[in-house]
Amino acid sequence: MSVSAISWREYADGVVLYNETTGHTHQLSPLASEVLLVLIGRPGGIETAGLLQEIESRIDAAEGVSLPDEVTRVLDHLEELQVAIRQGAPARPRASAEPGRF
């Protein structure tokens, strides 16, 4: 994915992004927005454990919610949208997003 492939804008209730590669626009959930913003801030990628630590410091997860499971679900979804790419061996996946302009 090229650097200009994703255009995004942050709003009070989340992120809206446009994927120039697919031509699709997506409104992300608050959690997906936080994950994307962390990934954009780490263009070289981030280990899943580090991503979880950053997300935990940014949000208060509802009681009974498994944050690792939810972040994994979000990463799967971002990958399906062709917004994030997992890198590395399956035992230690990395994720990254390439920011663009809006």
C-alpha angles and dihedrals in degrees: 000000000000124000092252094050095096127052116183144173128197119223131180092265100040146298130306115200137185119210106210091193095059099024091232129133120211134190108210127213116248091260093046088048092054091047091050093048091052090049092048089052089054105049090168090058134254134238114252092243091054091047090052091050091052093047092048089054092050103046142033108232116217115253112271093023116125102220094193090054093046093048090049089051090050092049090051090051094047089050091051089052088052090240100114131033124207114222134191135023119336091245091061108024120189126201132200139173126204113224123221134178133275 
